[in-house]
Amino acid sequence: MGEALNTGALEWKSQQQMTSLQLDPAYHSAIPHQTPPPDLEGHPITQGVTVPVLPTIYHGTAVASQPPPPAGNARSVSTTTTRDGPVVNGYSSDTSIPGSPTGTFSTFSMTSTLESRVFREDGGRRFQAQNDEYSLPNDEQELQRLEYQHRAIKAGQKGINYLGPMPGNLGEGMRALDVGCGTGIWAIEMAQEFPHVEWVATDLTPIQRDSDLPDNLHFVQNDITQGLPFPDASFDLVHARLLVMGIRNWKFIIEEVLRVLKPGGMLYHVECDFPWGLIGVPEDEWRDRAPGHCKFQDYLKMAVETRGYEPELSKVLPRLMRNSGQVRDVSQIKTYLPLWGWSHEPHMHQSGVIMRPDAEDIPNSVQIVIMDTCEIPAIRYEQLKRGYLDELGKPDATTAVPFSHTFGWKI
């Protein structure tokens, strides 16, 4: 596998001969994953997952929607040619997938001119520069925070990277796509766990690690808000996690994911809701237990809503899937991510311990978006930040991020 971005040298070199997979057109009918279990609580994938994992199964009659794009229509992307080679949407040169006619990924180097189009500086932090929908930083400090976040999520899930019946769509010779992969760590671990699957991971900027990459994993630079540069019916699974601070038009995202999914393919979204509250505490007692946390959450939710993001994706995503008319058996598993190690349950305690450095850095990651959106001065923000941080470790402040795993199968 080739290299990903070296953020020091600002070069991304990725060159991988991608194998052409011969897929049996009848393979879907031979795989028993087509009907998920009626109650996820008893499914082997979710057995033993730390309480409170609250299975919420949505079964509804989908209403008619607009028909999908014609077969074979990849979403158009902006392509230009520079002395460094073709650039798609400003970056990568070849967005073909395994098994496509070209079957390769090209190599490109990020020149200083291109670098200036990729990143910008604001308040001492580095941000991506080509799409203002994504509000969080894109620098080494943020990448480290995302690594803690991934490890904490996985620990809380008893060491696995999914809760729904995902393996049914990860059989021999199948293809999977991770949208908005960030550091790429989830895709890397899944490619290692399922070496017989061809994995493609996309992100707005090339920030993935540059070593120890599985041969069956390939990174493509892409802005999902402009569409996915893959043909219709290309993948057996499409996964996305924590895109809440980068997406405004979720209807379009669901439509694009469905376009590139094969019939019988699984779409799997993991997102959080706002505000972040306290576990095991009635909502009307949150402010008494953790006033600093709640005040910080007031401003964070205000920033999320003002920027046009959706604060309650646990409600929005199931509705969009059902209303598309293209998804069956829409299901949802609700859980949480503790912000520090307050839980007495071993896995959730470990998750919280791992998560704490991430939680301590969250105010730094969202500082620019809160200050700009809510129009508050730096001194006021420091007060908000201090109130939030002081309650990390407070015995009765069982603060956590509400998570939902929402999934279904394309008809």
C-alpha positions as CSV (number, residue, x, y, z in Angstrom):
1,M,0.0,0.0,0.0
2,G,1.3,3.5,-0.8
3,E,1.7,6.3,1.6
4,A,-0.8,8.8,2.9
5,L,-0.2,12.4,3.9
6,N,3.0,13.2,5.7
7,T,1.7,16.3,7.5
8,G,5.2,17.6,8.0
9,A,6.3,17.5,4.4
10,L,2.7,18.1,3.2
11,E,3.0,15.4,0.6
12,W,0.5,12.6,-0.2
13,K,1.8,9.7,-2.2
14,S,-0.6,6.9,-2.8
15,Q,0.0,4.4,-5.6
16,Q,-1.7,1.0,-5.4
17,Q,-2.4,-1.5,-8.1
18,M,-6.0,-2.4,-7.3
19,T,-7.2,-5.9,-8.0
20,S,-10.2,-6.5,-10.2
21,L,-12.7,-8.5,-8.2
22,Q,-14.9,-11.0,-10.0
23,L,-18.2,-10.8,-8.2
24,D,-20.9,-13.4,-8.6
25,P,-24.0,-11.5,-9.5
26,A,-26.1,-13.9,-7.5
27,Y,-24.0,-13.6,-4.3
28,H,-26.6,-11.5,-2.5
29,S,-29.1,-14.3,-2.6
30,A,-26.7,-16.7,-1.1
31,I,-25.9,-14.6,2.0
32,P,-28.2,-14.8,5.0
33,H,-27.8,-11.2,6.0
34,Q,-30.7,-10.0,3.9
35,T,-33.1,-10.0,6.9
36,P,-31.6,-8.6,10.1
37,P,-32.8,-10.0,13.4
38,P,-36.2,-8.6,14.6
39,D,-34.7,-7.6,17.9
40,L,-31.0,-6.5,18.0
41,E,-30.9,-6.9,21.7
42,G,-30.4,-10.6,21.3
43,H,-28.2,-10.5,18.3
44,P,-24.6,-11.9,18.8
45,I,-23.1,-8.7,17.6
46,T,-24.7,-6.7,20.4
47,Q,-24.7,-9.3,23.2
48,G,-22.8,-8.0,26.2
49,V,-22.5,-4.5,24.9
50,T,-22.2,-2.1,27.8
51,V,-25.5,-0.9,29.4
52,P,-27.2,1.4,28.6
53,V,-27.3,0.4,25.0
54,L,-30.9,1.0,24.2
55,P,-32.0,-0.9,21.0
56,T,-34.5,1.3,19.2
57,I,-35.9,-0.5,16.2
58,Y,-37.5,1.6,13.5
59,H,-39.8,-0.3,11.2
60,G,-42.0,1.8,9.0
61,T,-43.5,1.9,5.5
62,A,-41.2,4.0,3.3
63,V,-42.9,6.6,1.2
64,A,-42.2,7.2,-2.5
65,S,-39.2,9.4,-3.3
66,Q,-37.5,10.5,-6.4
67,P,-36.0,7.7,-8.4
68,P,-32.3,7.0,-8.1
69,P,-29.9,8.4,-10.7
70,P,-29.5,6.3,-13.9
71,A,-27.2,3.3,-13.6
72,G,-23.5,4.1,-14.2
73,N,-23.8,7.8,-13.4
74,A,-21.0,8.8,-11.1
75,R,-21.6,12.2,-9.5
76,S,-19.8,14.8,-11.6
77,V,-16.7,16.3,-10.0
78,S,-14.5,19.3,-10.8
79,T,-11.4,18.3,-12.6
80,T,-8.5,20.5,-13.6
81,T,-5.0,19.8,-14.9
82,T,-1.9,21.3,-13.4
83,R,1.8,20.7,-14.0
84,D,1.6,18.1,-11.2
85,G,-1.1,16.2,-13.0
86,P,-4.9,16.0,-13.0
87,V,-6.6,17.2,-9.9
88,V,-10.1,16.1,-9.0
89,N,-12.0,18.5,-6.7
90,G,-8.7,20.2,-6.1
91,Y,-6.7,17.1,-5.0
92,S,-6.5,13.5,-6.1
93,S,-6.0,12.4,-9.6
94,D,-7.8,9.1,-9.9
95,T,-11.0,8.2,-8.1
96,S,-11.5,4.8,-9.6
97,I,-12.4,1.9,-7.4
98,P,-11.2,-1.7,-7.3
99,G,-12.5,-3.5,-10.3
100,S,-13.0,-0.4,-12.4
101,P,-11.6,-0.2,-15.9
102,T,-8.6,1.8,-14.9
103,G,-8.0,0.0,-11.6
104,T,-5.2,2.2,-10.3
105,F,-4.6,5.1,-8.0
106,S,-2.2,7.8,-9.2
107,T,0.6,9.5,-7.2
108,F,0.6,13.2,-6.7
109,S,2.7,15.6,-4.6
110,M,1.2,18.6,-2.8
111,T,2.9,21.7,-4.1
112,S,3.0,24.9,-2.0
113,T,0.2,26.3,-4.2
114,L,-2.0,23.3,-3.7
115,E,-1.1,23.3,0.0
116,S,-2.5,26.8,0.3
117,R,-5.8,25.6,-1.2
118,V,-5.9,22.6,1.2
119,F,-5.3,24.3,4.5
120,R,-5.7,27.7,6.2
121,E,-4.7,29.1,9.6
122,D,-7.1,30.6,12.1
123,G,-6.4,31.3,15.7
124,G,-3.2,29.3,15.7
125,R,-5.0,26.2,14.4
126,R,-4.9,24.6,10.9
127,F,-8.2,24.1,9.1
128,Q,-9.0,22.7,5.7
129,A,-9.6,25.5,3.2
130,Q,-11.9,24.3,0.4
131,N,-15.2,23.6,2.2
132,D,-16.6,25.8,5.0
133,E,-19.1,23.2,6.0
134,Y,-16.5,21.4,8.1
135,S,-16.0,23.4,11.2
136,L,-13.3,21.5,13.2
137,P,-9.5,21.9,12.9
138,N,-7.3,19.7,10.7
139,D,-3.9,19.7,12.4
140,E,-1.8,17.3,14.4
141,Q,-3.5,18.3,17.7
142,E,-6.9,17.4,16.2
143,L,-5.7,14.2,14.7
144,Q,-4.4,13.1,18.1
145,R,-7.8,13.9,19.6
146,L,-9.5,11.8,16.9
147,E,-7.2,8.9,17.7
148,Y,-8.3,9.1,21.4
149,Q,-11.9,9.3,20.3
150,H,-11.6,6.2,18.2
151,R,-10.0,4.2,20.9
152,A,-12.6,5.3,23.4
153,I,-15.5,4.4,21.2
154,K,-14.0,1.0,20.5
155,A,-13.3,0.3,24.2
156,G,-17.0,1.1,25.0
157,Q,-18.1,-1.4,22.4
158,K,-16.0,-4.2,24.0
159,G,-13.2,-3.9,21.5
160,I,-15.3,-4.1,18.3
161,N,-15.8,-1.4,15.6
162,Y,-19.5,-1.8,15.0
163,L,-22.7,-2.8,16.9
164,G,-25.1,-3.6,14.0
165,P,-25.0,-6.8,11.9
166,M,-22.3,-5.4,9.6
167,P,-20.4,-8.6,8.9
168,G,-23.2,-9.9,6.8
169,N,-22.2,-7.3,4.1
170,L,-18.5,-8.1,4.4
171,G,-18.3,-11.4,2.7
172,E,-15.6,-12.7,0.3
173,G,-15.0,-10.4,-2.6
174,M,-17.2,-7.6,-1.4
175,R,-16.5,-3.9,-1.4
176,A,-16.9,-1.4,1.4
177,L,-16.7,2.4,1.6
178,D,-15.9,4.5,4.6
179,V,-17.0,8.1,4.0
180,G,-15.3,10.9,5.9
181,C,-12.7,8.6,7.2
182,G,-10.6,11.3,9.1
183,T,-7.4,9.7,10.3
184,G,-8.4,6.5,8.6
185,I,-8.0,4.4,11.7
186,W,-11.5,2.8,11.6
187,A,-11.0,1.8,8.0
188,I,-7.5,0.5,8.7
189,E,-8.7,-1.8,11.5
190,M,-11.7,-3.0,9.5
191,A,-9.5,-3.8,6.5
192,Q,-7.3,-5.9,8.8
193,E,-10.3,-7.6,10.4
194,F,-11.9,-8.3,6.9
195,P,-8.9,-8.9,4.6
196,H,-11.1,-10.5,2.0
197,V,-13.0,-7.2,1.4
198,E,-11.8,-4.4,-0.8
199,W,-12.0,-1.2,1.3
200,V,-12.1,2.4,0.0
201,A,-11.9,5.3,2.5
202,T,-12.6,8.9,1.5
203,D,-12.0,12.2,3.2
204,L,-11.9,15.9,2.4
205,T,-8.2,16.2,3.1
206,P,-5.3,13.7,2.9
207,I,-4.5,13.3,6.6
208,Q,-4.3,9.5,6.9
209,R,-1.3,7.7,8.3
210,D,1.6,6.8,6.0
211,S,2.7,3.4,7.2
212,D,1.4,-0.1,8.1
213,L,-1.6,0.2,5.7
214,P,-3.3,-3.0,4.7
215,D,-3.0,-3.9,1.0
216,N,-6.8,-4.1,0.7
217,L,-7.4,-0.5,1.8
218,H,-7.2,2.5,-0.6
219,F,-7.7,6.2,0.3
220,V,-9.4,8.6,-2.1
221,Q,-9.6,12.3,-1.5
222,N,-13.2,13.5,-1.9
223,D,-15.7,16.1,-0.7
224,I,-18.8,14.1,0.1
225,T,-20.9,17.3,0.1
226,Q,-20.2,17.5,-3.7
227,G,-21.0,13.9,-4.3
228,L,-19.2,10.6,-4.4
229,P,-17.0,10.0,-7.5
230,F,-18.0,6.4,-7.9
231,P,-20.4,4.6,-10.3
232,D,-23.8,3.5,-9.2
233,A,-24.1,0.2,-7.3
234,S,-20.4,0.0,-6.5
235,F,-20.3,-1.1,-2.8
236,D,-21.8,-3.7,-0.5
237,L,-21.4,-1.5,2.6
238,V,-21.1,2.3,3.1
239,H,-20.1,3.5,6.6
240,A,-19.9,7.0,8.0
241,R,-19.1,8.2,11.5
242,L,-19.3,11.6,13.2
243,L,-19.9,13.8,10.2
244,V,-22.3,16.0,12.2
245,M,-19.9,19.0,12.2
246,G,-19.4,18.8,8.4
247,I,-22.8,18.1,6.8
248,R,-25.8,20.4,6.4
249,N,-27.7,18.6,3.7
250,W,-28.2,15.1,5.0
251,K,-30.9,14.3,2.5
252,F,-28.3,14.7,-0.3
253,I,-25.8,12.5,1.6
254,I,-28.3,9.7,2.1
255,E,-29.2,9.9,-1.6
256,E,-25.5,9.7,-2.6
257,V,-24.8,6.8,-0.3
258,L,-27.8,4.9,-1.7
259,R,-26.7,5.7,-5.3
260,V,-23.3,4.0,-4.8
261,L,-24.8,1.0,-2.8
262,K,-25.7,-2.2,-4.5
263,P,-29.1,-3.6,-4.0
264,G,-28.9,-5.4,-0.6
265,G,-26.1,-3.2,0.4
266,M,-25.9,-1.8,3.9
267,L,-25.7,1.8,4.9
268,Y,-24.4,2.4,8.4
269,H,-24.2,5.8,10.1
270,V,-22.8,6.5,13.6
271,E,-23.6,10.0,14.9
272,C,-24.0,12.0,18.1
273,D,-26.7,14.3,19.3
274,F,-26.6,17.7,21.0
275,P,-26.6,18.7,23.8
276,W,-24.4,16.2,25.7
277,G,-26.0,15.4,29.0
278,L,-25.5,13.2,32.1
279,I,-26.2,9.4,32.2
280,G,-28.5,8.1,34.8
281,V,-29.7,11.6,35.9
282,P,-33.0,13.2,35.0
283,E,-32.6,16.0,32.5
284,D,-34.1,18.5,34.9
285,E,-31.2,17.8,37.3
286,W,-28.4,18.2,34.8
287,R,-27.7,21.8,35.6
288,D,-27.6,21.2,39.3
289,R,-25.0,18.4,38.9
290,A,-22.9,19.9,36.2
291,P,-23.6,23.6,35.6
292,G,-20.3,24.3,33.8
293,H,-20.8,21.4,31.5
294,C,-24.4,22.4,30.7
295,K,-23.4,26.0,30.0
296,F,-20.7,24.9,27.6
297,Q,-23.2,22.6,25.9
298,D,-25.7,25.5,25.5
299,Y,-23.1,27.4,23.4
300,L,-22.0,24.3,21.5
301,K,-25.5,23.4,20.5
302,M,-26.2,27.1,19.6
303,A,-23.1,27.0,17.3
304,V,-24.2,23.7,15.8
305,E,-27.7,25.0,15.0
306,T,-26.5,28.4,13.8
307,R,-24.0,26.8,11.4
308,G,-26.9,24.9,9.9
309,Y,-25.9,21.5,11.3
310,E,-28.5,19.0,12.6
311,P,-28.3,18.6,16.5
312,E,-30.6,15.5,16.6
313,L,-29.4,13.1,13.9
314,S,-30.7,10.1,15.9
315,K,-34.1,11.3,14.8
316,V,-33.2,12.7,11.3
317,L,-31.3,9.8,9.9
318,P,-34.0,7.0,10.4
319,R,-36.6,9.3,8.9
320,L,-34.5,10.1,5.8
321,M,-33.7,6.5,5.3
322,R,-37.4,5.5,5.5
323,N,-38.6,8.3,3.4
324,S,-36.1,7.6,0.6
325,G,-38.2,4.7,-0.4
326,Q,-35.0,2.7,-1.0
327,V,-34.2,1.4,2.4
328,R,-35.7,-1.5,4.3
329,D,-35.4,-2.7,7.9
330,V,-34.2,0.7,9.2
331,S,-32.8,0.1,12.7
332,Q,-31.0,2.0,15.4
333,I,-28.9,1.2,18.4
334,K,-28.4,4.0,21.0
335,T,-25.5,4.1,23.3
336,Y,-23.1,6.8,24.7
337,L,-19.5,7.8,25.0
338,P,-18.4,8.8,28.6
339,L,-16.3,11.9,28.7
340,W,-14.3,10.6,31.6
341,G,-14.0,7.4,33.7
342,W,-17.0,7.7,35.9
343,S,-18.6,4.4,35.0
344,H,-18.3,1.4,37.3
345,E,-18.9,-1.0,34.3
346,P,-15.4,-2.1,33.2
347,H,-15.6,-1.4,29.5
348,M,-17.3,2.0,29.9
349,H,-14.9,2.9,32.6
350,Q,-12.0,2.1,30.3
351,S,-13.7,4.0,27.5
352,G,-14.0,7.1,29.8
353,V,-10.4,6.9,30.9
354,I,-9.3,6.8,27.2
355,M,-11.7,9.6,26.3
356,R,-10.7,12.1,28.9
357,P,-7.7,13.6,27.0
358,D,-10.1,14.0,24.0
359,A,-12.7,15.6,26.3
360,E,-10.2,18.0,27.7
361,D,-9.2,19.1,24.1
362,I,-12.8,19.5,22.8
363,P,-13.0,23.1,23.9
364,N,-9.9,23.8,21.9
365,S,-11.3,22.1,18.8
366,V,-14.6,24.0,18.9
367,Q,-13.3,27.3,20.1
368,I,-13.2,29.1,16.8
369,V,-16.7,28.0,15.7
370,I,-18.3,28.9,19.1
371,M,-16.6,32.3,19.4
372,D,-17.4,33.2,15.8
373,T,-20.9,31.9,15.7
374,C,-22.0,32.9,19.1
375,E,-20.1,36.2,19.0
376,I,-18.4,35.9,22.4
377,P,-15.0,37.4,23.3
378,A,-12.0,35.2,24.2
379,I,-12.2,36.0,27.9
380,R,-15.8,34.8,28.0
381,Y,-14.9,31.7,26.2
382,E,-12.1,30.9,28.7
383,Q,-14.7,31.1,31.4
384,L,-16.9,28.6,29.6
385,K,-14.0,26.3,29.0
386,R,-12.9,26.4,32.6
387,G,-16.4,25.6,33.9
388,Y,-16.6,22.6,31.5
389,L,-13.1,21.3,32.4
390,D,-13.6,21.6,36.1
391,E,-16.4,19.1,36.0
392,L,-14.4,16.4,34.2
393,G,-13.8,14.1,37.1
394,K,-16.5,15.5,39.4
395,P,-18.0,12.4,41.0
396,D,-21.7,13.1,40.3
397,A,-21.1,14.6,36.8
398,T,-21.7,11.5,34.7
399,T,-21.2,13.5,31.5
400,A,-21.3,11.7,28.1
401,V,-22.0,12.0,24.4
402,P,-25.2,10.4,23.2
403,F,-24.5,8.1,20.2
404,S,-26.7,6.4,17.7
405,H,-25.9,3.6,15.2
406,T,-28.4,3.9,12.4
407,F,-28.5,1.3,9.6
408,G,-30.6,-0.3,6.9
409,W,-30.4,-2.2,3.6
410,K,-30.9,-0.9,0.2
411,I,-33.9,-2.4,-1.5
